[in-house]
Amino acid sequence: MSDSYHSVVLPLGRDPWLLDTYLNSSGHIRLGAIFMDLDALSGIIAYKHTGDGVTTVTAACDRIIINHPLTEICDLELSGQVTYATGRSSMEISLQAAKAPPEGQRPKNEDVLLTCTFTMVSLDP
């Protein structure tokens, strides 16, 4: 399951054009936009786990834990991996959003902003 690990950095602190698409009217990052990206990331992770012969969709997003509110504008690292697979039809993917650490390092525990779990299920064509 560790082969399914994937991470991506959103350069919100470095790219004002990208940041503009994530801001709400009060100038804070929209949490809903982060969850949309986490949903897309869970699809990539599911694809890495199953290969191209299976179509998966999001069944649920649960166990959302917000450790710290996101009050500053900074680069974010979204990461996750498959943590549980039930037979051939569904899998659990654990994800986190954290302040992006220096390249080649993992985020510190105090930099993890939120964690959540996505349940992905396969479609039978």
C-alpha positions in Angstrom: 0.0 0.0 0.0 2.9 2.3 0.5 3.5 2.2 -3.3 0.3 4.3 -3.6 1.8 7.2 -1.6 1.5 10.5 -3.6 2.0 14.1 -2.7 1.6 17.4 -4.4 2.5 20.9 -3.4 0.1 23.8 -4.0 2.3 26.9 -4.4 -0.3 29.3 -2.9 2.4 31.4 -1.2 4.5 31.7 -4.4 1.8 32.0 -7.1 -0.6 34.9 -6.8 -2.7 33.8 -9.8 -3.3 30.4 -8.3 -3.9 31.9 -4.8 -6.7 34.1 -6.3 -8.7 31.0 -7.2 -8.5 29.7 -3.6 -9.5 32.9 -1.7 -12.9 33.8 -0.4 -14.3 37.3 0.0 -12.6 37.8 3.3 -9.1 36.9 2.0 -8.8 33.4 3.5 -8.3 30.1 1.8 -11.5 28.3 1.1 -11.5 25.0 2.8 -13.9 23.6 0.2 -11.3 24.2 -2.5 -8.8 22.2 -0.5 -11.3 19.4 -0.2 -11.9 19.4 -3.9 -8.1 18.9 -4.4 -8.0 16.2 -1.8 -10.8 14.4 -3.6 -8.8 14.6 -6.9 -5.7 13.4 -5.1 -7.6 10.4 -3.7 -8.6 9.5 -7.3 -4.9 9.6 -8.3 -3.9 7.4 -5.3 -6.7 4.9 -6.1 -5.5 4.8 -9.7 -1.9 4.1 -8.6 -3.2 1.3 -6.4 -5.6 -0.4 -8.9 -4.0 0.3 -12.2 -5.9 1.5 -15.3 -8.3 -1.5 -15.6 -10.6 -0.2 -12.7 -12.7 2.9 -12.5 -13.1 4.2 -9.0 -15.3 6.9 -7.6 -15.6 8.7 -4.2 -18.1 7.1 -1.9 -17.5 9.1 1.2 -15.2 11.6 2.9 -15.1 11.2 6.7 -13.0 11.4 9.8 -12.1 15.0 9.0 -9.9 16.4 11.7 -8.9 20.0 11.5 -5.8 20.4 13.7 -5.1 24.1 13.1 -7.2 26.7 11.2 -5.4 27.9 8.1 -4.9 31.6 8.9 -1.8 32.3 6.8 -1.1 32.2 3.1 1.6 29.6 2.5 2.4 26.7 0.2 0.5 23.5 1.0 1.5 19.9 0.6 -1.4 17.5 0.0 -0.4 13.8 0.5 -1.9 10.4 1.2 -1.9 6.7 0.5 -4.2 3.7 0.6 -4.5 2.6 4.2 -7.1 -0.2 3.9 -8.4 -2.2 1.0 -11.5 -4.4 1.4 -11.3 -7.2 -1.2 -11.7 -6.0 -4.8 -14.4 -3.4 -4.6 -13.4 -0.6 -2.2 -10.5 1.1 -0.4 -9.8 3.6 2.3 -7.4 6.4 1.5 -5.9 8.6 4.3 -5.0 12.1 3.3 -3.5 15.2 4.9 -2.9 18.8 4.1 0.1 20.5 5.7 2.3 23.5 5.3 4.8 22.5 2.7 8.2 21.6 4.2 11.6 22.2 2.5 12.0 19.9 -0.5 12.9 16.3 0.5 11.5 16.5 4.0 8.2 15.4 5.5 5.9 17.9 7.2 6.3 18.3 11.0 3.3 17.2 13.1 2.6 20.8 14.1 2.4 21.8 10.4 -0.4 19.3 9.6 -3.5 21.4 9.1 -6.0 18.6 8.5 -6.4 14.9 8.0 -9.3 13.0 6.5 -10.2 9.7 5.0 -11.8 9.0 1.6 -13.6 5.8 0.8 -13.2 4.9 -2.9 -15.3 2.2 -4.6 -15.0 0.5 -8.0 -17.6 0.8 -10.7 -18.8 -2.3 -12.5 -19.2 -1.3 -16.2 
